[in-house]
Structures are given as C-alpha cells and as structure tokens.
Amino acid sequence: MSPSAAASLRLELSLVQPVLRAAAARMWRSDAGLRDRYRHYLRAMHQVIRASVPLMERAATRCERLPRDPLAPPLAQYLRAHAEQERGHDDWLLTDAAATGTAPCELTAAAPPAHVAALVGAQYYWIEHSHPVALLGYIAVLEGNAPAPGLAGRLARETGLPSAAFETVRLHADLDGGHSADLDRLITQLHLDPAQRSLVAVSALHTVATLAELFDRIATAPHVSESVHD
C-alpha cells in the first residue's frame, strides 16, 4: 500500500465527519435531559465496547489461519497488542455507571438493540466472510473520534453527577489520539490490494453511519424520571 494510504482513509472519513459530529452535538446538547442521555450513553457504549477485545481476538485468529497471506502476520500482531491495550475498558463503563447511581447489572443484562448489533455485527461478518483487515476501518472511526478534552468536565458541571462518573470519557480523550497514530502507521506499512483497501473504507463508512444513528437514538431517548435511578 502506498505511503499515503492512511491519509487517503482519513480524507475519505473527513467527508462524512460532519454527520458524526452533528449527531454527537445533539447527544451532548445542554438541557434538562443531559443526565439521562449520559446514562443511556453509558449503556450503549458498554454494549459496543465489550465487543472490542473479542472482535480483535477473532480477527487475529482469522489472520493466523491465513498462513500464505503476507498481510496476516503484522495485522495479527497489531490486533493482539491492541486487544491488550483495550482489555477492561468495558469495566470502566460499569464503574462510571455505578457512580451515576445505575446498577452495573442494568448494563450487563440489557439485550443490545438492533442498531448496536448493526454497528458491531457487520465487523464479525467481514472478519469471517471477507478479510479481517476490515476491522481497521472500524477502529479508525472509533479511535479517530475521541471525546473532546473538556467534555468530561462540562458533563460533570451540567449534569451535577460526580466527576468519577466520567472517567471513561476522560481517559479516552487522553488515549485515543496515540492509538490513532499507531493505526495510521500500520495502514501505511501494510501492502493492501485494491479490494482490501476498499473493504477498510467500506467498514469505516458503515461505522460512521451506524455510530451516528446510535448517537441520534440516544439524543432522542425518552426522559427517565430521576426517581428510577436516584
């Protein structure tokens, strides 16, 4: 793959970035429903993030079953290492939820809705039935759209929830920039053929569309009485 491969992917994503940013802005708008929307966000993101390590491990295993594919060894190595970096992040969300007064079992027992399955499940399909490199598009979007550095503080001020309820937002704002740089270096180094390059782009664009839908569903979620949680 040419040295401009990562830049090309970022350029493609920049064309649809306003859609995702607008959905995030609607979700984080300042009004009386922000506290409840944040609780909805924690539940939804737990459903997404708890799949991150299993997705990467499954993709790495598929790579290891492609012994004649020159892409497979460096991709598997990256995925195994990144899975270790991401391990336990779903537990951060459970801790944050507890700080809001939400029992962790409300997150772990909830059945993921269809729009979450569409976001995550497409990656399983591409890993199994196309090529595990597809997962790089998904990772590029999730880590290329880290929370803004000041978001955790603003949410704490405007919701009245304790600052301990926003550790995942705060930590991902700090960590994901470095992870995105690692991914860009990998994409630049890999020698993808045109079909594989297209697959990464399709995966990334699908992730933008379904993540924006997820944010919009949170933005329009019905207000829940504080007495349910507090």
C-alpha positions in Angstrom: 0.0 0.0 0.0 1.3 3.5 -0.8 2.6 5.7 1.9 -0.5 7.9 1.5 -2.9 5.1 2.4 -3.6 6.3 5.9 -4.0 9.9 4.7 -6.4 8.7 2.0 -8.6 6.9 4.6 -8.6 10.0 6.8 -9.6 12.1 3.8 -12.5 9.8 3.0 -13.6 9.9 6.6 -13.3 13.7 6.7 -16.0 13.9 4.1 -18.6 12.2 6.4 -17.2 13.5 9.7 -19.7 16.4 9.9 -22.5 13.8 10.2 -21.0 12.1 13.2 -20.0 15.4 14.8 -23.6 16.8 14.4 -25.0 13.6 16.0 -22.6 13.9 18.9 -23.5 17.5 19.4 -27.2 16.6 19.5 -26.5 13.9 22.1 -24.4 16.2 24.3 -26.7 19.3 24.0 -27.1 21.3 27.2 -30.6 20.8 28.5 -32.5 19.1 31.4 -32.3 15.7 29.7 -28.5 15.6 29.6 -28.2 13.5 32.8 -30.5 10.8 31.4 -28.8 10.8 28.0 -25.5 10.3 29.6 -26.9 7.2 31.3 -28.2 6.0 28.0 -24.8 6.6 26.5 -23.1 4.5 29.2 -25.4 1.6 28.5 -25.0 1.8 24.7 -21.2 2.2 24.8 -20.9 -0.7 27.2 -22.7 -2.8 24.6 -20.3 -1.6 21.9 -17.0 -1.6 23.9 -17.5 -5.0 25.5 -17.2 -6.4 21.9 -13.9 -4.6 21.2 -11.5 -7.2 22.6 -13.4 -10.2 21.3 -13.6 -8.6 17.8 -9.8 -8.0 17.7 -9.1 -11.5 19.1 -11.3 -13.1 16.5 -9.8 -11.1 13.7 -6.3 -12.0 14.9 -7.3 -15.7 15.0 -8.5 -15.4 11.4 -5.2 -13.9 10.4 -3.3 -16.8 11.9 -5.3 -19.1 9.7 -4.2 -17.3 6.6 -0.5 -18.6 6.5 0.1 -17.6 2.9 -1.3 -14.1 3.3 1.6 -11.6 3.7 -0.8 -9.2 5.4 -1.8 -11.6 8.1 1.3 -11.7 10.5 1.7 -7.9 11.0 -2.1 -7.5 11.2 -2.4 -10.2 13.8 0.5 -8.8 15.8 -1.2 -5.4 15.9 -4.6 -6.8 16.8 -3.2 -8.9 19.7 -1.3 -6.0 21.1 -4.2 -3.6 20.7 -6.6 -6.0 22.3 -4.4 -5.9 25.4 -4.5 -2.1 25.4 -8.3 -2.2 25.2 -8.9 -5.0 27.7 -11.0 -4.0 30.7 -12.3 -0.7 29.2 -15.9 -2.1 29.4 -15.4 -2.4 33.1 -14.6 1.3 33.2 -18.1 2.0 31.9 -19.6 -0.2 34.7 -17.7 1.8 37.3 -18.9 5.1 35.7 -22.5 3.8 35.7 -22.3 2.9 39.4 -21.1 6.5 40.1 -24.3 7.8 38.4 -26.4 5.6 40.7 -27.1 3.0 38.0 -26.5 -0.6 39.0 -24.0 -2.3 36.7 -26.4 -5.2 36.1 -28.6 -2.7 34.2 -25.8 -2.5 31.6 -24.7 -6.1 31.6 -28.2 -7.6 31.5 -29.7 -5.4 28.8 -30.2 -7.0 25.4 -28.3 -5.0 22.7 -30.8 -3.4 20.3 -30.6 -3.9 16.6 -28.8 -0.7 15.9 -25.9 -1.7 18.2 -25.9 -5.2 16.6 -25.7 -3.5 13.2 -22.7 -1.4 14.3 -20.7 -4.2 15.8 -22.1 -7.2 14.0 -21.0 -6.1 10.5 -17.4 -6.5 11.6 -18.0 -10.1 12.6 -19.4 -10.7 9.1 -16.5 -9.1 7.3 -13.9 -10.8 9.5 -15.5 -14.2 8.9 -16.6 -13.9 5.2 -14.2 -11.4 3.7 -10.9 -10.4 5.4 -10.1 -9.4 9.0 -8.4 -6.2 7.7 -11.9 -4.8 7.6 -11.7 -4.2 11.3 -9.1 -1.5 10.8 -11.9 0.7 9.3 -14.0 0.3 12.5 -11.0 1.0 14.7 -10.1 4.1 12.7 -13.5 5.6 13.3 -13.9 4.8 17.0 -10.4 6.0 17.9 -10.4 8.9 15.4 -13.4 10.4 17.2 -12.2 10.5 20.7 -14.2 12.7 23.2 -13.1 16.3 23.3 -10.6 17.0 26.1 -13.0 19.3 28.0 -16.1 17.1 27.6 -15.9 15.2 30.8 -15.6 18.4 32.9 -18.6 20.0 31.1 -20.8 17.0 31.5 -20.0 16.8 35.2 -20.8 20.5 35.7 -24.1 20.4 33.6 -25.4 17.1 34.9 -24.5 17.5 38.6 -23.1 13.9 38.5 -19.8 13.3 40.3 -16.6 13.6 38.3 -16.0 9.9 38.9 -18.9 9.1 36.6 -16.9 10.4 33.6 -13.6 8.5 33.8 -14.1 6.6 30.5 -14.8 9.9 28.6 -11.8 11.5 30.2 -9.4 8.5 29.6 -10.4 8.0 26.0 -9.9 11.7 25.3 -6.3 11.2 26.5 -5.6 7.7 25.0 -7.2 7.5 21.6 -5.1 10.1 19.8 -2.0 7.9 20.4 -3.9 4.8 19.3 -5.0 6.5 16.1 -1.3 7.4 15.3 -0.4 3.7 15.8 -3.1 2.7 13.4 -2.1 5.2 10.8 1.4 3.8 10.9 0.2 0.3 10.4 -2.1 1.2 7.5 0.8 3.0 5.9 3.1 -0.1 6.3 0.6 -2.7 5.1 0.5 -3.7 1.4 -3.2 -3.9 0.8 -4.5 -4.7 -2.6 -7.3 -2.5 -4.0 -10.1 -4.8 -2.8 -8.7 -4.8 0.7 -8.3 -1.1 0.7 -11.9 -0.7 -0.4 -13.0 -3.1 2.4 -11.3 -1.0 5.0 -13.1 2.1 3.6 -16.5 0.4 3.4 -16.1 -0.7 7.0 -15.1 2.8 8.2 -18.0 4.4 6.4 -20.5 1.9 7.7 -19.2 2.6 11.2 -19.7 6.3 10.8 -23.3 5.8 9.6 -24.3 3.4 12.3 -22.4 5.2 15.1 -24.2 8.4 14.1 -27.5 6.5 14.3 -26.6 5.3 17.7 -25.9 8.8 18.9 -29.1 10.1 17.4 -31.1 7.4 19.2 -29.5 8.4 22.5 -30.2 12.1 21.6 -33.9 11.3 21.2 -34.3 8.7 24.0 -37.2 9.4 26.3 -36.5 11.2 29.6 -36.4 8.9 32.6 -37.5 10.1 36.0 -34.7 10.7 38.4 -36.5 8.6 40.9 -35.8 5.5 38.8 -32.0 5.9 39.4 -31.5 8.1 42.5 
